[in-house]
Amino acid sequence: MYLAITRRAGLFISACACIAAEAWANDAAPLDGGVVSTGLCADAYVLALVPRTQIRALSWQVDHPVSAAPDWARELPTASASVEGLLRLDPGLAVFSPGEGQRAGPMLERVGRQVASLIWGEDFAAVQANLRRLGQAAGLEAAAEAQIEALDRRLAGLRERNEARSARPRIAYLSASGGSAGQGTYVDAAITAAGGINVMATAGASGWTRSDPELALGLEADILLTSFFTDGYAGRLSRARYHSAYDRLLESALRIDIPAGYWPCAGPRLIDAAEVIADAIDRWEAVQ
């Protein structure tokens, strides 16, 4: 069963946050050369915080299904963590996804360009830390704080919804690869914030798990979260798309597909994923 849900209130809050951030951001002096992002995770933060007029280029993944970039962003030049390519773009600020830029970053700094390297994290605290990191590098501190405050309000809203419920459903996550997410992952953070119980975490799984058809045959869940099935990279490693062991799980639980662009990492749209999960929980509770 598929579930398509729209959260008007959440979208309104998100839109207000974006308007507020844009208003703050327009007070900042434009960076000479603009802002360039080199990875999918960095794209998510740049699109959330940097005014459109200051974005010079986004990553090579921006035109792939896994990206949640708007249409206008897909018309921009593309970039990677290549020293040569970045020197040609000559940005005022280069933003690297976690783990990128070890070679390119120092070389750009030598020619007087600013660099912001995002940190890897698996929770909403990491999202806030990266917003502050990018805000400081781009001179958009006020915009970053506005986004952080909006995120705190939305998380508080999820806590209030959870407190009003009478039960918590068992929720499992399944990626197109057949892997899942245990304790300490950003999927677990989203499930917990939404008010669900991550069955993989309660089963003792920690971190990101690999494809396990045998586990899938015995897994029981009230709600199944899937992602990267329709908007991910197709290939022979997408075992959950083709292996019959996953059919029972895919067909037995209330299924909701989270857009890949909501969580290429623990990024600004992780809260959108959590709100979609919360909507699914409300639907589930209504039929109990």
Backbone torsions as a table, in degrees:
resi	resn	phi	psi	omega
1	MET	NA	134.5	-179.7
2	TYR	-104.8	149.3	-177.4
3	LEU	-128.6	118.2	177.7
4	ALA	-112.5	115.0	-171.1
5	ILE	-130.2	141.6	176.5
6	THR	-119.6	128.4	177.8
7	ARG	-102.8	95.6	-177.3
8	ARG	-63.8	-40.3	-179.2
9	ALA	-63.9	-43.8	-179.9
10	GLY	-64.0	-40.0	178.8
11	LEU	-65.8	-36.3	178.7
12	PHE	-64.7	-45.6	178.3
13	ILE	-61.4	-43.9	179.5
14	SER	-61.4	-42.9	-179.7
15	ALA	-64.4	-41.2	178.6
16	CYS	-62.2	-40.1	179.3
17	ALA	-63.3	-41.2	-179.7
18	CYS	-65.2	-39.7	179.1
19	ILE	-64.8	-42.8	179.3
20	ALA	-63.3	-44.3	180.0
21	ALA	-62.5	-39.6	-180.0
22	GLU	-64.1	-40.1	180.0
23	ALA	-63.0	-44.3	176.4
24	TRP	-63.7	-44.3	-174.6
25	ALA	-62.8	-33.4	-178.4
26	ASN	-67.6	-16.5	176.7
27	ASP	-80.5	-14.0	-178.2
28	ALA	-80.7	146.3	177.2
29	ALA	-69.3	132.0	180.0
30	PRO	-59.8	140.8	177.2
31	LEU	-76.9	128.6	177.2
32	ASP	-63.4	118.0	-177.1
33	GLY	98.0	-13.5	177.2
34	GLY	75.4	-174.5	-176.7
35	VAL	-109.8	134.9	178.9
36	VAL	-122.7	133.3	176.8
37	SER	-109.5	141.6	-175.1
38	THR	-110.6	-4.1	-176.8
39	GLY	-148.6	164.0	-176.2
40	LEU	-60.4	-41.9	179.3
41	CYS	-66.2	-44.3	177.6
42	ALA	-62.0	-38.0	176.6
43	ASP	-53.6	-45.6	-175.6
44	ALA	-60.3	-41.1	180.0
45	TYR	-73.2	-41.5	179.8
46	VAL	-62.8	-44.8	180.0
47	LEU	-65.2	-30.9	-179.2
48	ALA	-76.0	-28.6	-167.9
49	LEU	-117.9	-36.6	-171.5
50	VAL	-89.1	133.2	176.6
51	PRO	-57.8	145.4	-178.1
52	ARG	-53.2	-39.3	-176.0
53	THR	-67.4	-16.8	-179.2
54	GLN	-101.2	-2.7	180.0
55	ILE	-86.8	115.6	-176.9
56	ARG	-88.9	-40.6	-178.4
57	ALA	-157.8	150.8	174.0
58	LEU	-118.7	177.4	-171.0
59	SER	-70.2	165.3	178.3
60	TRP	-63.3	-15.0	-179.8
61	GLN	-88.8	-1.6	-171.9
62	VAL	-63.6	-26.4	-178.1
63	ASP	-98.2	13.5	179.0
64	HIS	-96.6	158.8	-178.6
65	PRO	-59.2	-25.4	-177.8
66	VAL	-73.4	-9.7	-178.5
67	SER	-90.8	141.0	176.0
68	ALA	-100.2	17.9	-177.8
69	ALA	-64.7	143.6	176.4
70	PRO	-70.2	167.6	-175.8
71	ASP	-58.7	-40.0	-177.8
72	TRP	-62.9	-33.3	-178.3
73	ALA	-70.1	-25.9	-178.8
74	ARG	-75.2	-8.8	177.3
75	GLU	-92.4	-6.2	-178.9
76	LEU	-75.9	161.1	170.2
77	PRO	-59.6	156.1	179.1
78	THR	-111.1	157.6	-175.7
79	ALA	-142.0	163.2	171.6
80	SER	-139.3	-175.2	-179.4
81	ALA	-83.2	25.0	177.9
82	SER	-77.2	129.0	179.0
83	VAL	-59.5	-46.7	-176.5
84	GLU	-62.2	-45.9	-179.3
85	GLY	-64.4	-40.0	-179.8
86	LEU	-69.3	-36.8	177.4
87	LEU	-64.6	-34.2	177.1
88	ARG	-67.9	-39.9	178.9
89	LEU	-71.3	-29.7	176.4
90	ASP	51.4	58.4	-175.9
91	PRO	-76.5	160.0	170.8
92	GLY	-76.5	-33.7	178.3
93	LEU	-142.0	126.1	174.3
94	ALA	-105.4	127.5	-178.8
95	VAL	-110.2	121.0	-177.1
96	PHE	-104.4	138.8	171.4
97	SER	-66.3	161.6	178.7
98	PRO	-53.3	131.3	177.9
99	GLY	87.7	-6.5	179.7
100	GLU	-98.0	166.5	167.9
101	GLY	81.9	11.8	-178.7
102	GLN	-61.9	-34.5	179.3
103	ARG	-93.1	-45.9	-174.8
104	ALA	-70.4	-36.7	-176.6
105	GLY	-57.1	-55.8	-179.9
106	PRO	-60.1	-34.9	-179.1
107	MET	-69.2	-37.5	176.2
108	LEU	-65.9	-39.8	179.1
109	GLU	-63.4	-32.2	178.8
110	ARG	-65.0	-26.8	178.7
111	VAL	-100.0	18.4	171.5
112	GLY	84.9	16.9	178.9
113	ARG	-100.8	147.1	-179.8
114	GLN	-82.8	151.8	-179.2
115	VAL	-133.9	139.1	172.3
116	ALA	-128.2	120.2	178.9
117	SER	-108.5	116.9	-179.8
118	LEU	-73.8	152.6	179.6
119	ILE	-98.5	148.6	176.5
120	TRP	-80.3	137.2	176.3
121	GLY	-152.5	167.1	-175.9
122	GLU	-128.9	25.6	-179.6
123	ASP	-153.6	-179.9	-177.3
124	PHE	-71.7	-25.6	175.3
125	ALA	-63.2	-36.7	177.7
126	ALA	-67.0	-36.9	176.6
127	VAL	-60.5	-46.5	-179.9
128	GLN	-64.7	-39.2	179.2
129	ALA	-63.7	-40.6	180.0
130	ASN	-71.6	-34.8	174.6
131	LEU	-61.3	-43.3	178.2
132	ARG	-65.5	-40.6	-179.3
133	ARG	-61.4	-47.0	179.2
134	LEU	-69.5	-39.2	178.9
135	GLY	-59.8	-41.9	178.6
136	GLN	-66.4	-41.5	-178.0
137	ALA	-68.0	-35.3	-175.5
138	ALA	-95.5	1.7	-176.4
139	GLY	70.3	29.4	-177.4
140	LEU	-120.0	42.3	-176.5
141	GLU	-59.6	-41.7	-178.8
142	ALA	-65.6	-40.9	178.2
143	ALA	-63.4	-40.4	179.3
144	ALA	-63.5	-43.7	-179.9
145	GLU	-65.7	-35.4	177.0
146	ALA	-63.5	-40.6	178.6
147	GLN	-67.5	-38.8	179.5
148	ILE	-64.8	-41.9	178.0
149	GLU	-64.1	-39.9	177.8
150	ALA	-63.8	-39.8	177.3
151	LEU	-62.7	-43.4	178.2
152	ASP	-60.0	-40.2	179.5
153	ARG	-65.1	-41.1	-179.3
154	ARG	-68.8	-37.3	175.8
155	LEU	-65.4	-39.2	177.4
156	ALA	-64.0	-37.7	176.6
157	GLY	-61.9	-39.2	177.5
158	LEU	-65.7	-38.8	178.4
159	ARG	-63.8	-39.6	178.9
160	GLU	-65.1	-40.8	178.3
161	ARG	-64.2	-39.7	-179.4
162	ASN	-65.7	-39.5	-179.3
163	GLU	-65.8	-25.6	-178.5
164	ALA	-84.9	-8.7	-178.0
165	ARG	-85.4	158.5	-180.0
166	SER	-98.3	-12.6	-178.2
167	ALA	-151.9	160.6	177.3
168	ARG	-119.5	125.7	-177.4
169	PRO	-81.6	157.5	171.7
170	ARG	-83.7	127.0	-175.8
171	ILE	-124.2	133.3	176.4
172	ALA	-119.3	147.1	176.8
173	TYR	-111.5	138.1	178.0
174	LEU	-137.5	122.1	175.6
175	SER	-91.4	167.6	-179.7
176	ALA	-61.1	-24.3	179.1
177	SER	-74.5	-13.4	-174.5
178	GLY	94.6	-4.7	178.7
179	GLY	-80.1	167.4	179.8
180	SER	-136.4	-169.8	-175.0
181	ALA	-136.7	122.6	179.0
182	GLY	-99.7	-158.1	-179.5
183	GLN	-62.4	142.8	175.7
184	GLY	86.0	11.4	176.4
185	THR	-107.1	160.9	179.7
186	TYR	-70.6	-23.5	172.4
187	VAL	-65.5	-42.8	176.4
188	ASP	-61.4	-39.8	178.7
189	ALA	-62.8	-40.8	-179.8
190	ALA	-68.2	-42.6	178.9
191	ILE	-61.7	-46.0	-178.7
192	THR	-63.9	-44.5	179.4
193	ALA	-62.2	-34.5	-179.1
194	ALA	-74.0	-19.9	179.8
195	GLY	105.2	15.7	179.6
196	GLY	-102.1	174.0	176.2
197	ILE	-111.0	119.4	178.6
198	ASN	-76.8	107.7	-174.7
199	VAL	-64.6	-28.6	177.9
200	MET	-68.0	-38.5	178.0
201	ALA	-66.9	-42.3	179.9
202	THR	-68.6	-22.8	176.7
203	ALA	-81.7	-1.8	176.5
204	GLY	100.0	2.2	-179.7
205	ALA	-75.3	139.4	178.1
206	SER	-127.4	134.1	179.9
207	GLY	76.7	-161.2	-176.8
208	TRP	-89.4	129.4	-176.5
209	THR	-102.7	155.3	179.3
210	ARG	-87.9	170.1	178.2
211	SER	-58.2	131.6	-179.4
212	ASP	-144.4	88.3	-178.3
213	PRO	-56.0	-36.2	-179.6
214	GLU	-64.2	-42.0	177.2
215	LEU	-62.9	-41.5	-179.3
216	ALA	-61.1	-34.5	-179.2
217	LEU	-65.8	-27.7	-176.9
218	GLY	-107.6	-1.5	-175.9
219	LEU	-76.3	132.6	178.2
220	GLU	-117.3	130.9	-179.7
221	ALA	-148.7	150.4	175.3
222	ASP	-82.3	-34.9	-180.0
223	ILE	-132.3	134.8	176.6
224	LEU	-111.5	124.5	173.8
225	LEU	-97.0	128.9	173.9
226	THR	-121.7	155.3	178.0
227	SER	-157.8	153.3	178.9
228	PHE	69.7	14.3	176.9
229	PHE	-77.4	-47.4	-176.5
230	THR	-103.5	-19.6	-177.5
231	ASP	-126.4	27.5	176.1
232	GLY	-109.1	-169.8	178.4
233	TYR	-87.7	118.3	179.3
234	ALA	-78.6	146.6	179.3
235	GLY	174.5	179.4	-176.1
236	ARG	-67.8	-15.7	179.3
237	LEU	-85.2	-4.5	179.1
238	SER	-80.8	67.4	-169.8
239	ARG	-66.1	-32.9	-177.5
240	ALA	-68.8	-17.1	177.4
241	ARG	-77.7	-27.2	-169.3
242	TYR	-120.9	-24.1	-174.2
243	HIS	-81.4	126.9	-175.5
244	SER	-64.3	-20.5	-179.5
245	ALA	-62.9	-22.9	-178.5
246	TYR	-90.3	-9.2	-175.8
247	ASP	-60.2	-43.3	-177.7
248	ARG	-60.5	-44.7	-178.7
249	LEU	-66.4	-42.2	-178.4
250	LEU	-66.0	-28.3	-175.7
251	GLU	-100.0	-15.2	-171.2
252	SER	-92.6	-26.7	-174.9
253	ALA	-105.8	160.7	170.3
254	LEU	-62.2	118.5	-172.4
255	ARG	-107.4	133.6	176.0
256	ILE	-132.7	129.3	-177.8
257	ASP	-99.1	121.9	179.4
258	ILE	-90.8	126.1	178.0
259	PRO	-55.1	135.7	-178.7
260	ALA	-57.0	-34.6	-178.3
261	GLY	-67.0	-13.5	177.2
262	TYR	-73.6	-27.6	-176.1
263	TRP	-147.7	61.2	168.9
264	PRO	-68.4	-17.9	174.8
265	CYS	-161.4	-175.8	171.9
266	ALA	-76.7	88.8	-174.4
267	GLY	-117.9	-174.2	-176.1
268	PRO	-60.7	-22.7	-178.4
269	ARG	-94.9	7.8	175.0
270	LEU	-60.9	-34.2	178.6
271	ILE	-65.6	-32.3	175.7
272	ASP	-62.4	-42.6	177.9
273	ALA	-61.9	-43.1	-179.9
274	ALA	-62.1	-38.5	-179.9
275	GLU	-70.5	-35.5	175.2
276	VAL	-64.2	-41.1	177.5
277	ILE	-63.6	-41.3	178.4
278	ALA	-61.7	-38.6	176.2
279	ASP	-61.4	-40.8	178.7
280	ALA	-63.6	-38.9	178.3
281	ILE	-63.2	-42.0	178.2
282	ASP	-61.2	-41.7	177.5
283	ARG	-63.5	-43.3	179.8
284	TRP	-61.4	-46.0	-178.0
285	GLU	-64.3	-33.5	-177.4
286	ALA	-64.9	-23.1	-177.8
287	VAL	-105.8	6.2	179.2
288	GLN	-78.2	NA	NA
